[in-house]
Amino acid sequence: MHLLVDISAHGFGHLAQTAPVLDALASLLPTLRLTVRSALPRQQLARRIGAAFEHVPEARDFGFVMHNAVDIDLAASAQRYREFHADWAQRVAAEAAWLRRHRVDALLSNVAYLPLAAAAEVDIPAAGLCSLNWADLFAHYFGAEPWAGQIHAQMLAAYNAGHVFLRVAPGLPMADLRHRHDIAPIAMLGRRDRAHVARLLGLKEDERWILLAMGGMEFRLAVEEWAQTPGLNWLVPGDWKIRRDDVRSFDLPGLDFSDLLASVDAVVTKPGYGTFVEAACSDIPILYLQRDDWPETRHLAAWLGTHARAGMLPRERLLAGDFIGDLERLWRTPAPAVPLAGGADEAARWLVAAFGLA
């Protein structure tokens, strides 16, 4: 069986959700032929996906045009959607031809909708998987625009064309998706090994390590301008190029991000599925950037309120590094029961059934 998996490159959360499902599927179906179509680099995909796969470095969605990790370019995004749907029927036909040409037997999408529409045209079993969908987000930002109605209808029809849409908790409600099925959270949990991380990064195990992870998109924090706090260290992406004795780059060979996340004392991030859920399931305190305009935020935040030690930061305080007191409060807060992340196995079983392989 040849399974095509579309993984959005709009941040790393789509990969974080999909990779554990693919590994669970591969264990159930050892002869599965897996093709991953994504604009994410193969190296990035291979860090998460343990199963063997072929890579097609293409994208079938763009999500939104971004100024940075949190600020949407609404004008450019609106133009992209109008262009994308201007010849919708022809676009679906071309995608259907692509699926036939590559002899795809089944399709899983996180979370492009074009492939789902095309799969229905050629009678290929298809499923969606995500904590969000572009139709709901499009309606949030553009639903009142006079040009948006037909586009939104085409998006919804595409999502509803699939056999099932596996709504990963926590996520948007998705009331308009007819074949929605709710599944448990998905997380790739790392191994807590502070001794190993300390050796790789030149850190002291008895000091505090704070991971700054903004979800795979550009949002540089000027850590070099922040006041230093004795006994506290910042772990940052290598491309920030910060040289200070309390700062370390975490982009090192041999350092798995999930293991790093499980080993730190706290993570500071933007609202996003992957880091939120993996940190909560590893009992790592979370401070996250206030992002009221993003519809997913309140659903993720509500889940964190029950399952994690977490707090929200206004942008001005994050940019200034003015949140050490917030971290201290989180460290003093009793930890809730660690949530279970059984969604990958649950999704794999549903997909086997949906694709007629049970």
VOGU-3710 file (C-alpha; in Angstrom, 3 decimals, decimal comma):
1> mhllvdisah> 0,000/0,000/0,000  1,267/3,459/-0,932  0,268/6,139/1,591  0,839/9,796/0,726  1,108/12,073/3,742  0,852/15,825/3,313  2,452/17,779/6,172  2,086/21,542/6,305  5,268/23,575/6,721  3,388/26,350/8,555
11> gfghlaqtap> 5,406/25,862/11,756  6,540/22,575/13,301  3,291/21,622/15,051  1,888/19,798/12,017  4,953/17,552/11,906  4,858/17,053/15,685  1,298/15,749/15,398  1,830/13,592/12,320  5,166/11,883/12,963  4,048/9,715/15,922
21> vldalasllp> 1,003/8,603/13,917  3,199/7,507/11,000  5,442/5,509/13,304  2,384/3,851/14,868  1,012/3,071/11,399  4,321/1,581/10,295  4,285/-0,760/13,292  0,793/-1,943/12,355  1,578/-2,162/8,617  5,237/-3,212/8,162
31> tlrltvrsal> 4,935/-3,280/4,355  3,499/0,235/4,142  5,127/2,408/1,484  5,229/5,927/2,861  5,668/9,152/0,881  5,804/12,439/2,774  5,043/15,565/0,772  6,128/18,666/2,642  8,095/21,870/2,173  9,887/21,097/5,433
41> prqqlarrig> 13,470/19,930/4,819  13,975/16,168/4,748  16,438/16,445/7,628  13,766/18,098/9,769  11,225/15,418/8,850  13,666/12,594/9,603  14,322/13,934/13,092  10,695/13,187/13,923  9,622/10,356/11,618  11,259/7,066/12,521
51> aafehvpear> 9,634/5,062/9,715  11,270/4,904/6,292  9,794/7,371/3,817  10,262/9,006/0,450  10,218/12,801/0,442  8,505/15,034/-2,099  9,671/18,607/-1,305  6,449/20,350/-2,322  3,604/22,123/-0,542  -0,135/22,001/-1,171
61> dfgfvmhnav> -1,028/24,669/1,375  0,456/27,877/2,712  -1,767/28,589/5,718  -1,046/32,286/6,035  1,643/34,640/4,837  3,568/35,609/7,967  5,636/38,634/8,916  7,174/36,445/11,636  6,161/33,589/13,929  3,083/35,380/15,294
71> didlaasaqr> 2,137/38,294/13,030  -0,003/37,503/9,979  0,238/39,548/6,787  -3,515/39,655/6,237  -3,406/41,556/2,946  -0,891/39,171/1,396  -2,748/36,146/2,786  -6,046/37,347/1,305  -4,396/37,799/-2,084  -2,829/34,323/-1,918
81> yrefhadwaq> -6,203/32,727/-1,166  -7,918/34,588/-4,009  -5,199/33,433/-6,391  -5,267/29,873/-5,058  -9,024/29,557/-5,633  -9,310/31,558/-8,858  -9,088/28,342/-10,911  -10,171/25,914/-8,214  -11,668/23,232/-10,482  -8,526/23,109/-12,613
91> rvaaeaawlr> -6,335/23,017/-9,505  -8,283/20,056/-8,112  -8,048/18,257/-11,469  -4,286/18,784/-11,614  -3,882/17,446/-8,097  -6,043/14,430/-8,927  -3,793/13,732/-11,917  -0,745/13,960/-9,634  -2,252/11,372/-7,267  -2,990/9,003/-10,151
101> rhrvdallsn> 0,442/9,492/-11,700  2,174/8,645/-8,421  -0,124/5,664/-7,814  -1,261/6,808/-4,400  -3,520/4,277/-2,641  -4,506/6,404/0,366  -3,955/9,939/1,635  -3,431/11,554/5,032  -3,344/15,352/5,226  -2,217/17,646/8,030
111> vaylplaaaa> -3,752/19,919/7,073  -3,945/20,884/3,354  -7,451/20,624/1,929  -6,645/20,520/-1,803  -5,394/16,908/-1,659  -8,590/15,848/0,119  -10,712/17,351/-2,658  -8,586/15,670/-5,314  -8,619/12,290/-3,581  -12,415/12,333/-3,662
121> evdipaaglc> -12,291/12,986/-7,426  -10,297/9,804/-8,042  -11,919/7,703/-5,298  -8,816/7,426/-3,105  -9,540/6,966/0,623  -8,388/10,071/2,453  -8,293/11,471/5,977  -7,458/14,725/7,675  -5,546/14,965/10,934  -4,933/18,141/12,934
131> slnwadlfah> -5,894/20,329/15,875  -6,987/23,040/13,424  -8,086/23,485/9,840  -7,553/26,308/7,382  -11,277/26,730/6,685  -12,046/27,761/10,267  -9,049/30,068/10,434  -9,877/31,589/7,042  -13,428/32,293/8,244  -12,102/33,929/11,399
141> yfgaepwagq> -9,951/36,425/9,524  -11,829/36,882/6,248  -15,381/35,598/6,792  -16,920/39,071/6,649  -15,292/39,907/3,295  -17,678/39,838/0,283  -15,246/37,737/-1,770  -14,689/35,083/0,930  -17,927/33,057/0,859  -17,211/30,896/-2,181
151> ihaqmlaayn> -13,634/30,241/-1,108  -14,733/29,178/2,361  -17,375/26,876/0,882  -14,753/25,205/-1,339  -12,425/24,738/1,637  -15,147/23,161/3,774  -16,283/20,902/0,939  -12,711/19,669/0,521  -12,313/18,861/4,205  -15,703/17,140/4,252
161> aghvflrvap> -14,770/15,047/1,214  -12,429/12,924/3,316  -13,504/9,703/4,994  -12,646/11,084/8,437  -11,077/14,151/10,006  -9,226/13,212/13,177  -9,469/16,249/15,437  -6,495/16,109/17,761  -7,087/17,404/21,285  -6,655/20,156/22,292
171> glpmadlrhr> -7,832/22,080/19,254  -10,496/24,082/17,480  -14,090/22,774/17,818  -14,502/22,271/14,026  -18,303/22,098/14,184  -18,609/22,326/10,369  -16,594/19,165/9,674  -19,166/16,401/9,213  -16,784/13,430/9,552  -14,927/14,786/12,562
181> hdiapiamlg> -13,717/12,293/15,160  -12,019/13,474/18,341  -8,843/11,738/19,473  -6,517/12,147/22,442  -3,478/14,450/22,427  -0,447/13,455/20,373  3,059/14,019/21,669  6,517/12,666/20,974  7,899/12,480/24,493  11,610/12,854/25,040
191> rrdrahvarl> 13,880/11,354/27,687  14,867/13,567/30,602  18,658/13,354/30,799  20,169/16,493/32,266  23,617/14,944/32,505  23,721/14,334/28,737  22,401/17,815/27,894  24,812/19,409/30,369  27,769/17,687/28,704  26,705/18,685/25,193
201> lglkederwi> 25,935/22,320/26,013  28,505/22,973/28,739  25,880/23,610/31,428  25,754/22,969/35,164  23,084/20,487/36,181  22,255/22,372/39,373  21,414/25,616/37,515  18,165/26,591/35,760  17,831/26,058/31,991  15,173/27,997/30,076
211> llamggmefr> 14,396/26,925/26,522  13,337/29,692/24,113  11,472/27,954/21,271  9,241/29,960/18,930  7,834/27,106/16,860  9,834/26,917/13,650  9,277/30,495/12,444  11,364/33,627/12,805  10,784/35,520/16,055  14,178/36,441/17,455
221> laveewaqtp> 14,405/37,591/21,051  17,221/40,013/21,946  18,504/37,923/24,839  21,874/39,681/24,685  20,106/42,813/25,973  18,417/41,104/28,922  19,743/41,369/32,449  21,644/38,312/33,595  20,249/36,254/36,459  22,754/34,198/38,476
231> glnwlvpgdw> 22,199/30,476/38,063  19,881/30,851/35,053  20,776/29,914/31,459  19,005/30,530/28,143  18,888/27,870/25,398  18,274/29,432/21,985  18,336/28,564/18,249  21,788/28,705/16,695  20,795/31,207/14,019  20,193/33,831/16,731
241> kirrddvrsf> 24,010/33,980/17,016  24,068/35,168/20,624  27,437/35,060/22,390  27,058/35,350/26,147  28,153/33,058/28,984  24,554/32,381/30,083  23,332/31,525/26,534  23,732/28,245/24,650  22,650/27,216/21,151  20,610/24,014/21,185
251> dlpgldfsdl> 21,155/23,229/17,466  23,753/20,526/18,003  24,209/17,060/16,450  23,251/14,397/18,926  20,782/16,594/20,811  17,206/15,576/20,118  14,752/18,441/20,607  12,238/16,280/22,485  14,969/15,117/24,877  16,061/18,727/25,340
261> lasvdavvtk> 12,513/19,862/26,063  12,073/17,091/28,623  15,299/18,107/30,377  14,893/21,864/30,841  13,361/23,742/33,784  10,894/25,738/31,663  10,067/26,635/28,072  9,135/30,050/26,700  7,257/29,843/23,416  4,435/31,104/21,227
271> pgygtfveaa> 0,997/29,434/21,263  1,312/26,250/19,260  0,362/22,625/19,530  3,680/20,802/19,482  5,598/22,605/22,212  2,519/23,109/24,409  1,488/19,462/24,455  4,966/17,944/24,604  5,971/20,249/27,463  2,760/19,550/29,391
281> csdipilylq> 3,132/15,791/28,925  6,738/16,055/30,193  5,731/18,210/33,190  7,750/21,197/31,968  6,436/24,655/33,005  5,403/26,876/30,085  5,346/30,632/29,558  3,741/31,638/26,288  3,336/34,813/24,294  -0,073/36,471/24,427
291> rddwpetrhl> -1,690/36,035/21,006  -5,350/36,902/21,275  -5,929/37,185/17,514  -5,066/33,516/16,842  -8,278/31,444/17,252  -6,484/28,349/18,506  -4,928/30,173/21,478  -7,886/30,110/23,852  -8,474/26,385/23,308  -4,820/25,538/23,892
301> aawlgthara> -4,683/27,859/26,905  -7,792/26,288/28,456  -6,200/22,845/28,119  -2,955/24,079/29,676  -4,955/25,522/32,558  -5,959/22,003/33,522  -2,907/19,998/32,525  0,198/22,152/33,035  1,956/24,843/34,998  1,614/27,669/32,507
311> gmlprerlla> 1,342/31,426/32,230  0,797/34,036/29,511  3,194/36,882/28,732  2,324/40,186/27,042  4,636/40,840/24,115  6,359/43,836/25,667  7,378/41,819/28,731  8,594/38,896/26,646  10,681/41,161/24,426  12,215/42,836/27,487
321> gdfigdlerl> 12,982/39,545/29,254  10,814/40,744/32,126  9,418/37,443/33,335  11,820/35,899/35,840  9,209/36,409/38,547  6,676/34,509/36,440  9,085/31,589/36,156  9,660/31,588/39,906  5,907/31,427/40,489  5,529/28,497/38,104
331> wrtpapavpl> 8,333/26,619/39,851  6,547/27,099/43,187  3,206/25,912/41,790  2,265/22,257/42,465  2,334/20,225/39,269  -1,006/18,797/38,042  -1,344/15,197/36,943  0,625/14,687/33,733  -1,763/14,284/30,759  -1,673/11,132/28,680
341> aggadeaarw> -0,899/11,348/24,990  -2,441/8,278/23,391  -3,651/9,980/20,226  -1,030/8,517/17,879  -2,037/4,907/18,450  -5,708/5,898/18,384  -5,245/7,695/15,059  -3,330/4,795/13,551  -6,138/2,365/14,375  -8,748/4,721/12,904
351> lvaafgla> -6,739/5,157/9,713  -6,317/1,425/9,243  -10,092/1,116/9,453  -10,784/4,175/7,274  -8,434/2,890/4,564  -10,013/-0,584/4,618  -7,002/-2,383/6,066  -8,588/-3,706/9,275
//
